[in-house]
Amino acid sequence: MFDWEDLRYFSAFVSAGSLSAAAKALAVDHATVARRIASLEASLHLKLVDRRARTYLVTEQGQRVAAFAQQMLTTSFALEHFASAGQAQVEGQVVLSAPPALLGSLIARRGGELFARYPALTLKLVGSKSRASLTRREADLAISLTRPTEPTLVAQLLGHLEYRLYAAPAYLRSGQAPVYIGYDASQAKSPQQRWLLQQAGDGTFVLHSNDLRIQAEAAAGGAGIACLPAFMADEHQLEPVSRAGASTSIEIWLAVHEDARHTPRIRAVIDFVQGCLQPLLRL
């Protein structure tokens, strides 16, 4: 009989794509992941990986075992959520994944309200520009800027977050030729960056960053004009650039696994997130 933990480690390795990435996800060292994979191979009498000089490659047998592992993990998560849904008490931890800007300004700042209402509840906030996998239980809830497509997820459109051009008051009064602050190449295809490029035309970009808060800080320091949501502009005392009606918007989605949506602690956080975000969104 194989060790279930060995199977979990192997599944994490296949999902992550490397020993180091799996080790980081599991909060262990890569030698532990390698040892667990070797233990699973010995128990099953199967060769699950080809060991190369700097990498492990999953064999065909390994792919089959990984598929079984995913089915078993999915069933295990469903059982946990089923058991939790039958409990009336709002307690335990909920993991919420979302873009960092939304987590800090709109959710973490109001966390005291949630904990005052549910003292036995804890919240883990994971700032990520890519949506965490709810199926693999990387998170219980995920806020994303695109509609989730996984069939096992229940997704709700919370609304549209508007972006406009903002700059520091002193910069706007300076009368200098406009220069711009935008995303780097990693976010070049985002709708707000494409809109910013249209607004800027042939204008010069003096600063690029993959982090929206860094862009806001740069604008507050007088570096140029940035495309930001109103709540972030307000935080940095920025003023809108004088372009009447010029704005764009992005969708804000909230997703939960279908097996978890009725769990009391997750339902409580869903209601909390809606209360934090919806007053700032356009339907």
TABEL-V142415 format. One record per pair of residues at least 6 apart in sequence whose C-alpha atoms are under 8 Angstrom apart, sorted by the first residue. I is the first residue (numbers start at 1). GAP is how many residues later the second one is. D is the distance in whole Angstrom. If there is no record, write none. Layout:
# TABEL-V142415
[[I & GAP & D] [I & GAP & D]]
This chain:
# TABEL-V142415
[[1 & 42 & 7] [1 & 43 & 8] [2 & 38 & 6] [2 & 41 & 5] [2 & 42 & 7] [3 & 37 & 7] [3 & 40 & 8] [5 & 31 & 8] [6 & 30 & 5] [6 & 31 & 6] [6 & 33 & 7] [6 & 34 & 6] [7 & 29 & 8] [7 & 30 & 8] [7 & 33 & 7] [7 & 62 & 7] [8 & 61 & 7] [8 & 65 & 8] [9 & 13 & 8] [9 & 17 & 8] [9 & 24 & 6] [9 & 27 & 6] [9 & 28 & 7] [10 & 23 & 7] [10 & 26 & 7] [10 & 27 & 6] [10 & 30 & 8] [10 & 56 & 7] [11 & 55 & 6] [11 & 58 & 6] [11 & 59 & 7] [12 & 10 & 6] [12 & 13 & 8] [12 & 14 & 8] [13 & 6 & 6] [13 & 8 & 7] [13 & 9 & 5] [13 & 10 & 8] [13 & 20 & 8] [14 & 44 & 7] [14 & 52 & 7] [15 & 7 & 8] [16 & 6 & 5] [16 & 9 & 8] [18 & 37 & 7] [18 & 38 & 7] [19 & 11 & 5] [19 & 14 & 6] [19 & 15 & 7] [19 & 36 & 8] [19 & 37 & 8] [20 & 9 & 8] [20 & 10 & 5] [22 & 8 & 8] [22 & 11 & 7] [23 & 6 & 5] [23 & 7 & 5] [23 & 9 & 8] [23 & 10 & 6] [37 & 11 & 8] [41 & 6 & 6] [41 & 7 & 6] [46 & 15 & 7] [47 & 12 & 7] [47 & 14 & 7] [47 & 15 & 7] [48 & 10 & 6] [48 & 11 & 5] [48 & 12 & 8] [48 & 13 & 6] [48 & 14 & 4] [48 & 15 & 8] [48 & 17 & 8] [49 & 7 & 6] [49 & 8 & 5] [49 & 9 & 4] [49 & 10 & 5] [49 & 13 & 6] [50 & 6 & 6] [50 & 7 & 5] [50 & 8 & 6] [50 & 9 & 6] [51 & 6 & 7] [73 & 63 & 8] [74 & 61 & 7] [74 & 62 & 7] [77 & 60 & 8] [78 & 181 & 6] [78 & 182 & 8] [81 & 178 & 6] [81 & 179 & 5] [81 & 182 & 7] [82 & 177 & 7] [82 & 178 & 8] [82 & 181 & 8] [84 & 179 & 6] [84 & 180 & 7] [85 & 175 & 7] [85 & 177 & 6] [85 & 178 & 4] [85 & 179 & 6] [86 & 177 & 8] [87 & 176 & 8] [87 & 177 & 7] [88 & 176 & 6] [89 & 175 & 7] [89 & 176 & 8] [90 & 28 & 7] [90 & 30 & 7] [90 & 31 & 6] [90 & 174 & 5] [90 & 175 & 5] [90 & 178 & 7] [91 & 27 & 7] [91 & 28 & 8] [91 & 29 & 5] [91 & 30 & 4] [91 & 31 & 7] [91 & 174 & 6] [92 & 28 & 6] [92 & 29 & 5] [92 & 30 & 6] [92 & 173 & 7] [93 & 28 & 6] [93 & 29 & 5] [93 & 30 & 6] [93 & 31 & 7] [93 & 172 & 8] [94 & 27 & 8] [94 & 28 & 6] [94 & 29 & 5] [94 & 30 & 6] [94 & 45 & 8] [94 & 46 & 6] [94 & 47 & 8] [94 & 171 & 7] [94 & 172 & 6] [94 & 175 & 8] [95 & 28 & 6] [95 & 29 & 5] [95 & 30 & 6] [95 & 31 & 7] [95 & 43 & 8] [95 & 44 & 5] [95 & 45 & 5] [95 & 46 & 6] [96 & 27 & 7] [96 & 28 & 6] [96 & 29 & 5] [96 & 30 & 6] [96 & 43 & 6] [96 & 44 & 6] [96 & 45 & 5] [96 & 46 & 6] [96 & 47 & 8] [97 & 28 & 6] [97 & 29 & 5] [97 & 30 & 6] [97 & 31 & 7] [97 & 34 & 7] [97 & 35 & 6] [97 & 42 & 6] [97 & 43 & 8] [97 & 44 & 6] [97 & 45 & 5] [97 & 46 & 6] [98 & 27 & 8] [98 & 28 & 6] [98 & 29 & 5] [98 & 30 & 6] [98 & 31 & 7] [98 & 33 & 7] [98 & 44 & 6] [98 & 45 & 5] [98 & 46 & 6] [99 & 28 & 5] [99 & 29 & 5] [99 & 30 & 5] [99 & 31 & 8] [99 & 44 & 7] [99 & 45 & 7] [100 & 26 & 8] [100 & 27 & 4] [100 & 28 & 6] [100 & 29 & 7] [101 & 111 & 7] [101 & 112 & 7] [103 & 22 & 7] [103 & 24 & 7] [105 & 127 & 8] [106 & 170 & 6] [106 & 171 & 7] [107 & 166 & 7] [107 & 169 & 6] [110 & 166 & 8] [114 & 155 & 8] [114 & 158 & 7] [115 & 6 & 7] [115 & 7 & 8] [121 & 144 & 7] [130 & 14 & 8] [131 & 11 & 6] [131 & 12 & 7] [131 & 13 & 6] [132 & 6 & 6] [132 & 7 & 6] [132 & 10 & 7] [133 & 6 & 7] [134 & 6 & 6] [134 & 7 & 7] [134 & 8 & 8] [134 & 19 & 8] [134 & 122 & 7] [134 & 123 & 6] [135 & 17 & 8] [135 & 122 & 7] [140 & 116 & 6] [140 & 117 & 7] [140 & 120 & 8] [140 & 126 & 7] [141 & 113 & 7] [141 & 114 & 6] [141 & 115 & 5] [141 & 116 & 8] [141 & 125 & 8] [141 & 129 & 8] [142 & 112 & 6] [142 & 113 & 5] [142 & 114 & 7] [143 & 109 & 7] [143 & 110 & 6] [143 & 111 & 5] [143 & 112 & 6] [144 & 108 & 6] [144 & 109 & 5] [144 & 110 & 7] [144 & 111 & 8] [145 & 105 & 7] [145 & 106 & 5] [145 & 107 & 5] [145 & 108 & 6] [146 & 105 & 6] [146 & 106 & 7] [146 & 107 & 7] [147 & 8 & 7] [147 & 10 & 8] [147 & 106 & 6] [148 & 7 & 7] [148 & 105 & 8] [148 & 107 & 7] [152 & 105 & 6] [152 & 106 & 6] [153 & 102 & 6] [153 & 103 & 6] [153 & 104 & 4] [153 & 105 & 5] [154 & 101 & 6] [154 & 102 & 5] [154 & 103 & 6] [154 & 104 & 6] [154 & 107 & 8] [155 & 98 & 7] [155 & 99 & 6] [155 & 100 & 4] [155 & 101 & 7] [156 & 97 & 6] [156 & 98 & 5] [156 & 99 & 6] [157 & 94 & 7] [157 & 95 & 6] [157 & 96 & 5] [157 & 97 & 6] [158 & 93 & 8] [158 & 94 & 6] [158 & 95 & 6] [158 & 96 & 7] [158 & 116 & 7] [158 & 119 & 8] [158 & 120 & 6] [158 & 123 & 7] [158 & 125 & 7] [159 & 92 & 6] [159 & 93 & 6] [159 & 94 & 8] [159 & 119 & 7] [159 & 122 & 5] [159 & 123 & 5] [159 & 124 & 5] [160 & 89 & 6] [160 & 90 & 5] [160 & 91 & 5] [160 & 92 & 6] [160 & 121 & 5] [160 & 122 & 5] [160 & 123 & 6] [161 & 68 & 7] [161 & 88 & 5] [161 & 89 & 5] [161 & 90 & 6] [161 & 91 & 7] [161 & 119 & 7] [161 & 120 & 5] [161 & 121 & 6] [162 & 67 & 6] [162 & 68 & 7] [162 & 85 & 7] [162 & 86 & 6] [162 & 87 & 4] [162 & 88 & 7] [162 & 119 & 7] [162 & 120 & 8] [163 & 29 & 7] [163 & 64 & 6] [163 & 65 & 5] [163 & 66 & 4] [163 & 67 & 7] [163 & 84 & 6] [163 & 85 & 5] [163 & 86 & 6] [164 & 63 & 5] [164 & 64 & 6] [164 & 65 & 6] [164 & 66 & 7] [164 & 76 & 7] [164 & 82 & 7] [164 & 83 & 5] [164 & 84 & 7] [165 & 60 & 6] [165 & 61 & 6] [165 & 62 & 5] [165 & 63 & 6] [165 & 75 & 6] [165 & 76 & 6] [165 & 81 & 8] [165 & 82 & 8] [166 & 53 & 8] [166 & 59 & 6] [166 & 60 & 5] [166 & 61 & 6] [166 & 62 & 7] [166 & 67 & 7] [166 & 72 & 6] [166 & 73 & 5] [166 & 74 & 4] [166 & 75 & 5] [167 & 52 & 5] [167 & 53 & 7] [167 & 55 & 7] [167 & 57 & 6] [167 & 58 & 5] [167 & 59 & 6] [167 & 71 & 5] [167 & 72 & 6] [167 & 73 & 7] [167 & 74 & 7] [168 & 51 & 6] [168 & 52 & 5] [168 & 53 & 7] [168 & 54 & 6] [168 & 56 & 8] [168 & 69 & 7] [168 & 70 & 5] [168 & 71 & 6] [169 & 69 & 6] [169 & 70 & 6] [170 & 52 & 7] [171 & 51 & 5] [171 & 52 & 8] [171 & 53 & 7] [172 & 69 & 7] [178 & 25 & 7] [178 & 26 & 8] [178 & 46 & 7] [178 & 47 & 7] [179 & 24 & 6] [179 & 25 & 5] [179 & 26 & 6] [179 & 27 & 6] [179 & 44 & 8] [179 & 45 & 5] [179 & 46 & 6] [180 & 20 & 7] [180 & 23 & 7] [180 & 24 & 6] [180 & 25 & 5] [180 & 26 & 6] [180 & 27 & 7] [180 & 43 & 8] [180 & 44 & 5] [180 & 45 & 5] [180 & 46 & 6] [181 & 24 & 6] [181 & 25 & 6] [181 & 26 & 5] [181 & 27 & 6] [181 & 34 & 6] [181 & 37 & 8] [181 & 38 & 7] [181 & 42 & 8] [181 & 43 & 6] [181 & 44 & 6] [181 & 45 & 5] [181 & 46 & 8] [182 & 11 & 7] [182 & 14 & 8] [182 & 23 & 7] [182 & 25 & 7] [182 & 26 & 5] [182 & 27 & 6] [182 & 33 & 7] [182 & 44 & 6] [182 & 45 & 7] [183 & 10 & 6] [183 & 25 & 5] [183 & 26 & 5] [183 & 27 & 5] [183 & 28 & 7] [183 & 29 & 8] [184 & 24 & 5] [184 & 25 & 5] [184 & 26 & 5] [185 & 25 & 8] [186 & 24 & 7] [187 & 6 & 7] [187 & 23 & 6] [188 & 6 & 7] [191 & 59 & 7] [192 & 35 & 7] [192 & 56 & 7] [192 & 57 & 7] [192 & 58 & 7] [193 & 34 & 8] [195 & 53 & 7] [196 & 31 & 6] [206 & 17 & 8] [206 & 18 & 8] [207 & 8 & 8] [207 & 16 & 8] [208 & 7 & 8] [209 & 6 & 7] [212 & 16 & 8] [213 & 19 & 8] [215 & 11 & 7] [216 & 10 & 7] [216 & 12 & 7] [216 & 16 & 7] [216 & 17 & 7] [216 & 20 & 7] [217 & 19 & 7] [218 & 6 & 7] [219 & 6 & 6] [219 & 7 & 6] [219 & 19 & 8] [220 & 16 & 6] [220 & 17 & 7] [220 & 18 & 6] [225 & 16 & 8] [231 & 49 & 8] [233 & 6 & 7] [260 & 6 & 7] [261 & 6 & 6]]
